[in-house]
Amino acid sequence: MDQPKDCKIEETRNGIRLPHQVIVTAPGLLDMMYLPEELAEEMRVGKDLIDHAIQLGAPHWIDEDDTLYIHGTKFKLWVTDCRKPRRERRLENHEAYCPRCKADTVLTDITIKDMSNGALIQIRGRCTKCGITICRAGRR
């Protein structure tokens, strides 16, 4: 099976970056032993991606006949552990994510404008670290 060009596992400073296809299909894996070919077919990725995951520490088991197996539930947990943690809290109306600094920042020179539906507001301000203008939506 051919895999898309961007369907590969990347090693970064912060850990392992898994392709979206792996993240989406991993929760559907069953509590059973898979051969690498079966797992690749189940997840609709290439076998080389599964081999690379094993090299990077994905849980696997080799029996007496040197056959490699991957336990579905353990692989699912490994994928979950490799993912970035979700944001712990919502940003306050005076905070925003700065794409240049790649971090949450407190805004200065804030202007707030009502949006058409009435429940949302547009918040515009400047990053305190780099000074760029940041726009974001917020709730009343």
Backbone as a chain_set.jsonl record, in Angstrom:
{"seq": "MDQPKDCKIEETRNGIRLPHQVIVTAPGLLDMMYLPEELAEEMRVGKDLIDHAIQLGAPHWIDEDDTLYIHGTKFKLWVTDCRKPRRERRLENHEAYCPRCKADTVLTDITIKDMSNGALIQIRGRCTKCGITICRAGRR", "coords": {"N": [[0.836, -1.18, 0.0], [0.585, 2.169, -0.901], [1.784, 5.032, 0.78], [0.859, 8.342, 1.813], [2.938, 11.227, 1.027], [3.589, 12.845, 3.261], [3.225, 11.123, 5.355], [4.875, 10.088, 7.71], [7.02, 9.262, 10.458], [8.416, 11.649, 12.554], [11.348, 12.604, 14.243], [11.777, 14.846, 16.811], [13.09, 17.617, 18.764], [11.527, 17.65, 21.013], [10.498, 15.116, 21.213], [8.658, 12.514, 19.657], [7.021, 12.949, 16.58], [4.031, 12.045, 15.381], [2.284, 10.889, 12.435], [-0.874, 12.211, 11.311], [-2.706, 10.262, 10.453], [-1.969, 7.975, 11.917], [-2.502, 8.812, 14.543], [-5.263, 9.168, 14.432], [-6.288, 6.612, 13.757], [-5.293, 4.857, 15.693], [-6.826, 4.692, 18.189], [-8.813, 2.856, 17.487], [-7.728, 0.326, 17.485], [-7.649, -3.145, 18.29], [-7.728, -5.351, 21.2], [-5.504, -7.312, 20.725], [-2.935, -9.384, 19.19], [-0.968, -8.117, 16.592], [0.521, -8.667, 13.42], [3.231, -6.855, 11.882], [2.539, -6.198, 9.205], [-0.231, -6.548, 9.21], [-0.999, -4.609, 11.063], [-0.174, -2.291, 9.751], [-1.886, -2.381, 7.546], [-4.359, -2.19, 8.848], [-4.177, 0.364, 9.947], [-3.897, 1.853, 7.711], [-1.396, 2.693, 6.641], [2.059, 2.652, 5.541], [4.166, -0.299, 5.749], [6.794, 0.256, 6.376], [6.576, 2.494, 7.99], [5.532, 1.417, 10.349], [7.671, -0.258, 11.026], [9.605, 1.715, 11.522], [8.432, 2.925, 13.742], [8.708, 0.869, 15.596], [11.491, 0.808, 15.854], [11.779, 3.219, 17.149], [10.795, 2.72, 19.633], [8.241, 1.634, 19.966], [5.93, -0.605, 21.522], [6.554, -4.087, 21.313], [6.687, -7.635, 20.595], [8.58, -10.597, 20.359], [8.33, -13.877, 19.287], [9.231, -17.419, 19.836], [9.765, -18.322, 17.266], [10.921, -16.209, 16.005], [9.046, -14.342, 15.113], [7.597, -11.228, 14.804], [5.393, -9.428, 16.839], [2.816, -7.048, 17.525], [1.085, -5.612, 20.12], [-2.178, -4.487, 20.088], [-3.566, -2.757, 21.98], [-1.461, -1.882, 23.624], [0.122, -0.57, 21.735], [-1.631, 1.472, 21.047], [-1.657, 2.911, 23.481], [1.027, 3.706, 23.522], [1.075, 5.448, 21.328], [-0.611, 7.451, 22.327], [0.962, 8.352, 24.478], [3.086, 9.473, 23.082], [2.045, 11.714, 21.927], [1.589, 15.302, 21.933], [0.932, 16.986, 24.981], [-2.377, 18.053, 25.845], [-3.654, 21.418, 25.957], [-3.538, 22.851, 29.126], [-5.138, 24.774, 30.3], [-7.666, 27.239, 29.549], [-7.075, 30.202, 27.651], [-7.017, 33.449, 29.059], [-8.931, 36.507, 28.475], [-7.066, 38.535, 28.152], [-4.846, 37.302, 27.193], [-2.944, 35.548, 24.645], [-1.908, 33.313, 21.965], [1.251, 33.59, 20.634], [2.421, 33.421, 17.402], [4.982, 33.953, 16.473], [6.713, 33.972, 18.706], [6.024, 31.515, 19.605], [4.59, 30.814, 21.925], [2.418, 31.248, 24.797], [1.246, 34.492, 25.572], [0.976, 37.647, 27.285], [-1.226, 40.198, 26.349], [-0.795, 43.564, 25.154], [-2.031, 46.919, 24.67], [-4.807, 46.42, 24.123], [-7.726, 45.9, 22.18], [-11.197, 45.42, 22.055], [-13.772, 43.998, 20.218], [-17.171, 43.553, 19.325], [-18.571, 40.613, 17.848], [-20.587, 39.4, 15.086], [-22.495, 37.414, 15.937], [-22.966, 37.808, 18.635], [-22.224, 36.244, 20.862], [-19.516, 35.903, 20.748], [-16.349, 37.652, 20.931], [-13.962, 39.815, 19.364], [-10.577, 39.938, 19.976], [-7.869, 42.047, 20.003], [-4.458, 42.71, 20.118], [-1.071, 43.513, 21.211], [1.912, 41.549, 21.249], [3.801, 41.11, 24.184], [6.447, 40.363, 24.139], [7.592, 40.249, 21.46], [6.219, 42.157, 19.985], [4.422, 41.962, 17.783], [1.187, 42.258, 16.172], [-1.639, 40.604, 17.37], [-4.542, 38.749, 16.718], [-7.462, 37.355, 18.068], [-10.237, 35.215, 18.884], [-12.701, 35.447, 21.443], [-14.737, 34.653, 24.333], [-17.642, 36.162, 25.727]], "CA": [[0.0, 0.0, 0.0], [1.337, 3.418, -0.95], [1.406, 5.961, 1.82], [1.061, 9.723, 1.401], [4.301, 11.721, 1.223], [3.803, 13.383, 4.597], [2.877, 10.108, 6.343], [6.099, 9.523, 8.258], [7.279, 9.621, 11.843], [9.541, 12.57, 12.659], [11.949, 12.772, 15.563], [12.018, 16.257, 17.092], [13.73, 17.86, 20.066], [10.561, 17.402, 22.084], [10.025, 13.732, 21.197], [8.287, 11.906, 18.385], [5.845, 13.54, 15.946], [3.355, 10.995, 14.635], [1.386, 11.368, 11.397], [-2.284, 12.319, 11.683], [-3.365, 8.979, 10.184], [-1.678, 7.073, 13.041], [-3.208, 9.328, 15.714], [-6.702, 8.983, 14.252], [-6.679, 5.203, 13.689], [-4.812, 4.084, 16.85], [-7.857, 4.346, 19.172], [-9.65, 1.763, 17.015], [-7.028, -0.954, 17.511], [-8.245, -4.122, 19.193], [-6.893, -5.989, 22.215], [-4.996, -8.538, 20.108], [-1.589, -9.284, 18.638], [-0.928, -7.839, 15.161], [1.774, -8.687, 12.674], [3.445, -5.494, 11.367], [1.792, -6.008, 7.961], [-1.645, -6.407, 9.578], [-1.162, -3.311, 11.712], [-0.055, -1.28, 8.694], [-3.124, -2.423, 6.764], [-5.44, -1.705, 9.718], [-4.02, 1.803, 10.139], [-3.8, 2.434, 6.364], [-0.084, 3.315, 6.469], [3.033, 1.708, 5.003], [4.833, -1.174, 6.718], [8.025, 0.912, 6.812], [6.235, 3.388, 9.087], [5.42, 0.566, 11.538], [9.047, -0.652, 11.352], [10.261, 2.885, 12.112], [7.85, 3.09, 15.079], [9.324, -0.144, 16.459], [12.848, 1.285, 16.126], [11.693, 4.361, 18.058], [10.353, 2.314, 20.96], [6.875, 1.122, 20.05], [5.945, -1.911, 22.183], [6.442, -5.244, 20.431], [7.049, -8.898, 21.214], [9.1, -11.562, 19.392], [8.148, -15.225, 19.838], [10.341, -18.363, 19.644], [10.014, -18.476, 15.831], [11.372, -14.895, 15.536], [7.946, -13.593, 14.508], [7.374, -10.001, 15.553], [3.992, -9.095, 17.067], [2.545, -5.774, 18.186], [-0.188, -5.671, 20.826], [-2.959, -3.317, 19.681], [-3.829, -1.838, 23.076], [-0.193, -1.277, 24.055], [0.515, 0.376, 20.689], [-2.529, 2.612, 21.205], [-1.16, 3.691, 24.623], [2.295, 4.31, 23.117], [0.733, 6.596, 20.482], [-1.137, 8.479, 23.227], [2.079, 8.908, 25.237], [3.957, 10.24, 22.182], [1.38, 12.952, 21.518], [1.76, 16.491, 22.751], [-0.16, 17.118, 25.948], [-3.351, 19.091, 25.52], [-3.55, 22.651, 26.718], [-4.044, 22.626, 30.475], [-6.158, 25.757, 30.673], [-8.057, 28.188, 28.505], [-6.443, 31.51, 27.761], [-7.868, 34.565, 29.509], [-9.143, 37.467, 27.393], [-5.893, 39.397, 27.984], [-3.749, 36.442, 26.754], [-3.068, 34.972, 23.3], [-0.761, 32.535, 21.505], [2.042, 34.337, 19.657], [3.04, 32.483, 16.461], [6.408, 34.244, 16.304], [7.395, 33.492, 19.918], [5.548, 30.143, 19.819], [4.273, 30.682, 23.343], [1.339, 32.091, 25.289], [1.774, 35.781, 25.992], [0.012, 38.642, 27.743], [-1.386, 41.219, 25.323], [-0.836, 44.978, 25.515], [-2.815, 47.723, 23.707], [-5.93, 45.541, 23.773], [-9.02, 46.424, 21.732], [-12.203, 44.355, 22.013], [-14.85, 44.337, 19.3], [-18.227, 42.541, 19.276], [-18.746, 39.929, 16.569], [-21.971, 39.447, 14.628], [-23.442, 36.513, 16.597], [-23.235, 38.282, 19.981], [-21.603, 35.429, 21.914], [-18.06, 35.987, 20.623], [-15.717, 38.952, 20.787], [-12.65, 39.797, 18.739], [-9.579, 40.562, 20.836], [-6.672, 42.408, 19.24], [-3.456, 43.314, 20.981], [0.335, 43.328, 20.827], [2.706, 40.628, 22.065], [4.727, 41.853, 25.053], [7.827, 39.947, 23.894], [8.123, 40.605, 20.135], [5.543, 43.351, 19.49], [3.524, 41.806, 16.641], [-0.243, 42.341, 16.464], [-2.275, 39.279, 17.424], [-6.002, 38.764, 16.787], [-8.045, 36.07, 18.48], [-11.634, 35.28, 19.307], [-12.917, 35.123, 22.852], [-16.142, 34.609, 24.749], [-18.062, 37.227, 26.663]], "C": [[0.881, 1.243, 0.0], [0.843, 4.339, 0.141], [1.622, 7.379, 1.309], [2.473, 10.19, 1.742], [4.556, 12.153, 2.657], [3.498, 12.38, 5.704], [4.148, 9.413, 6.813], [6.261, 10.0, 9.69], [8.516, 10.503, 11.873], [10.035, 12.603, 14.092], [12.276, 14.254, 15.735], [12.737, 16.392, 18.426], [12.814, 17.441, 21.207], [10.044, 15.974, 22.108], [9.727, 13.256, 19.794], [7.017, 12.577, 17.869], [5.238, 12.49, 15.03], [2.462, 11.593, 13.553], [-0.067, 11.342, 11.884], [-3.013, 10.989, 11.509], [-3.161, 7.994, 11.334], [-2.465, 7.508, 14.274], [-4.7, 9.038, 15.622], [-7.101, 7.509, 14.32], [-6.248, 4.384, 14.903], [-5.902, 3.77, 17.874], [-8.757, 3.184, 18.755], [-8.981, 0.395, 17.037], [-7.617, -1.86, 18.582], [-7.223, -4.684, 20.174], [-6.445, -7.351, 21.685], [-3.595, -8.3, 19.572], [-1.68, -9.116, 17.122], [0.463, -8.148, 14.627], [1.987, -7.271, 12.143], [2.658, -5.2, 10.092], [0.306, -5.788, 8.25], [-1.912, -5.051, 10.213], [-1.091, -2.179, 10.686], [-1.33, -1.222, 7.855], [-4.294, -1.85, 7.568], [-5.396, -0.181, 9.863], [-3.907, 2.566, 8.824], [-2.533, 3.275, 6.204], [0.858, 2.259, 5.897], [3.694, 0.888, 6.105], [6.124, -0.536, 7.228], [7.771, 1.908, 7.944], [6.114, 2.603, 10.395], [6.816, 0.115, 11.978], [9.802, 0.494, 12.023], [9.733, 3.129, 13.527], [8.463, 2.088, 16.053], [10.751, 0.258, 16.819], [12.848, 2.423, 17.143], [11.097, 3.996, 19.418], [8.923, 1.852, 21.077], [6.895, -0.277, 20.662], [5.744, -3.049, 21.18], [6.933, -6.484, 21.181], [7.506, -9.842, 20.114], [8.983, -12.944, 20.013], [9.347, -16.115, 19.499], [10.72, -18.531, 18.172], [10.517, -17.188, 15.186], [10.295, -14.142, 14.749], [7.651, -12.4, 15.404], [5.876, -9.724, 15.635], [3.908, -7.755, 17.777], [1.17, -5.874, 18.817], [-0.944, -4.372, 20.571], [-3.165, -2.302, 20.787], [-2.559, -1.144, 23.556], [0.312, -0.265, 23.027], [-0.337, 1.638, 20.775], [-2.058, 3.509, 22.355], [0.165, 4.377, 24.3], [2.044, 5.547, 22.249], [0.233, 7.742, 21.351], [-0.011, 9.142, 24.012], [2.989, 9.777, 24.373], [3.347, 11.587, 21.794], [1.698, 14.09, 22.461], [0.637, 16.551, 23.771], [-1.112, 18.235, 25.526], [-3.15, 20.299, 26.416], [-4.23, 22.461, 28.075], [-5.166, 23.584, 30.856], [-6.512, 26.612, 29.471], [-7.338, 29.509, 28.731], [-7.465, 32.541, 28.239], [-7.998, 35.552, 28.352], [-7.956, 38.404, 27.186], [-4.659, 38.594, 27.545], [-4.014, 35.921, 25.341], [-1.825, 34.139, 23.01], [-0.043, 33.353, 20.439], [2.722, 33.358, 18.707], [4.529, 32.744, 16.239], [7.217, 33.727, 17.499], [7.088, 32.02, 20.201], [5.286, 29.878, 21.299], [3.056, 31.542, 23.672], [1.95, 33.382, 25.804], [0.641, 36.67, 26.483], [-0.034, 39.747, 26.7], [-1.319, 42.614, 25.926], [-1.614, 45.7, 24.428], [-4.025, 46.932, 23.211], [-7.125, 46.356, 23.299], [-9.961, 45.242, 21.601], [-13.367, 44.84, 21.166], [-15.874, 43.211, 19.321], [-18.284, 41.916, 17.888], [-20.237, 39.809, 16.286], [-22.94, 38.562, 15.421], [-23.725, 36.893, 18.05], [-22.577, 37.491, 21.09], [-20.084, 35.551, 21.908], [-17.596, 37.431, 20.54], [-14.387, 38.774, 20.07], [-11.693, 40.576, 19.627], [-8.332, 40.811, 20.002], [-5.707, 43.11, 20.186], [-2.054, 43.045, 20.467], [1.01, 42.371, 21.799], [3.692, 41.447, 22.893], [6.18, 41.512, 24.766], [8.366, 40.462, 22.564], [7.404, 41.789, 19.487], [4.612, 43.172, 18.304], [2.074, 41.906, 17.102], [-0.853, 40.949, 16.362], [-3.783, 39.477, 17.533], [-6.464, 37.385, 17.224], [-9.491, 36.313, 18.854], [-11.72, 34.906, 20.776], [-14.398, 35.076, 23.15], [-16.413, 35.749, 25.711], [-17.922, 36.768, 28.07]], "O": [[1.808, 1.357, 0.801], [-0.357, 4.426, 0.402], [2.482, 7.6, 0.457], [3.127, 9.633, 2.624], [5.616, 11.865, 3.214], [3.51, 12.745, 6.88], [4.463, 8.304, 6.381], [5.7, 11.024, 10.081], [9.545, 10.158, 11.292], [9.245, 12.628, 15.036], [12.969, 14.844, 14.906], [12.963, 15.405, 19.127], [13.27, 16.94, 22.235], [9.215, 15.647, 22.957], [10.46, 13.561, 18.854], [6.055, 12.756, 18.615], [5.842, 12.092, 14.033], [1.934, 12.691, 13.73], [-0.431, 10.552, 12.755], [-3.851, 10.631, 12.337], [-4.082, 7.257, 11.687], [-3.032, 6.67, 14.975], [-5.332, 8.7, 16.623], [-8.146, 7.185, 14.883], [-6.795, 3.304, 15.125], [-5.911, 2.657, 18.4], [-9.408, 2.584, 19.611], [-9.598, -0.597, 16.649], [-8.031, -1.398, 19.645], [-6.016, -4.516, 20.001], [-6.927, -8.395, 22.122], [-3.124, -7.164, 19.508], [-2.379, -9.873, 16.447], [1.463, -7.917, 15.308], [1.011, -6.542, 11.965], [2.163, -4.087, 9.91], [-0.338, -4.951, 7.619], [-2.931, -4.418, 9.934], [-1.865, -1.223, 10.753], [-1.797, -0.14, 7.497], [-5.12, -1.113, 7.03], [-6.434, 0.481, 9.896], [-3.831, 3.794, 8.826], [-2.574, 4.401, 5.709], [0.483, 1.092, 5.784], [3.773, 1.324, 7.253], [6.512, -0.755, 8.376], [8.654, 2.141, 8.77], [6.552, 3.082, 11.441], [7.114, 0.106, 13.173], [10.549, 0.276, 12.977], [10.499, 3.501, 14.416], [8.711, 2.424, 17.211], [11.178, 0.073, 17.958], [13.8, 2.578, 17.908], [10.913, 4.87, 20.265], [8.425, 1.689, 22.192], [7.79, -1.064, 20.354], [4.875, -2.979, 20.311], [7.518, -6.384, 22.259], [6.893, -9.891, 19.048], [9.467, -13.176, 21.121], [10.346, -15.648, 18.951], [11.868, -18.848, 17.861], [10.54, -17.078, 13.96], [10.609, -13.393, 13.824], [7.478, -12.546, 16.614], [5.173, -9.777, 14.626], [4.805, -7.374, 18.53], [0.193, -6.185, 18.136], [-0.417, -3.284, 20.807], [-2.963, -1.107, 20.571], [-2.578, 0.049, 23.861], [0.865, 0.773, 23.392], [0.17, 2.746, 20.599], [-2.059, 4.733, 22.221], [0.407, 5.498, 24.747], [2.712, 6.568, 22.408], [0.615, 8.891, 21.132], [-0.021, 10.359, 24.197], [3.601, 10.719, 24.877], [4.065, 12.497, 21.377], [2.031, 13.882, 23.627], [-0.5, 16.2, 23.455], [-0.701, 19.229, 24.928], [-2.554, 20.209, 27.489], [-5.357, 21.973, 28.154], [-6.044, 23.236, 31.645], [-5.756, 26.698, 28.503], [-7.035, 29.882, 29.865], [-8.634, 32.496, 27.859], [-7.269, 35.456, 27.366], [-7.853, 39.019, 26.125], [-3.551, 39.13, 27.524], [-5.161, 35.861, 24.896], [-0.818, 34.241, 23.711], [-0.654, 33.764, 19.453], [3.525, 32.539, 19.153], [5.26, 31.832, 15.853], [8.274, 33.121, 17.325], [7.811, 31.363, 20.95], [5.704, 28.859, 21.848], [2.706, 32.451, 22.92], [3.03, 33.379, 26.395], [-0.52, 36.459, 26.13], [1.009, 40.187, 26.217], [-1.732, 42.828, 27.066], [-1.834, 45.134, 23.357], [-4.23, 46.797, 22.004], [-7.497, 47.358, 23.91], [-9.577, 44.187, 21.097], [-13.884, 45.94, 21.363], [-15.5, 42.039, 19.333], [-18.074, 42.592, 16.881], [-21.059, 40.09, 17.159], [-24.106, 38.927, 15.566], [-24.65, 36.341, 18.647], [-22.385, 38.028, 22.18], [-19.435, 35.332, 22.931], [-18.346, 38.318, 20.133], [-13.761, 37.718, 20.155], [-11.955, 41.724, 19.987], [-7.804, 39.896, 19.37], [-6.096, 43.991, 20.952], [-1.872, 42.426, 19.418], [0.73, 42.372, 22.997], [4.34, 42.359, 22.38], [7.069, 42.29, 25.111], [9.452, 41.039, 22.515], [7.924, 42.372, 18.535], [4.045, 44.162, 17.842], [1.767, 41.67, 18.27], [-0.616, 40.217, 15.401], [-4.25, 40.278, 18.343], [-5.915, 36.37, 16.795], [-9.916, 37.441, 19.104], [-10.903, 34.136, 21.281], [-15.22, 35.425, 22.302], [-15.52, 36.228, 26.41], [-18.225, 37.52, 28.997]]}, "num_chains": 1, "name": "protein.A"}
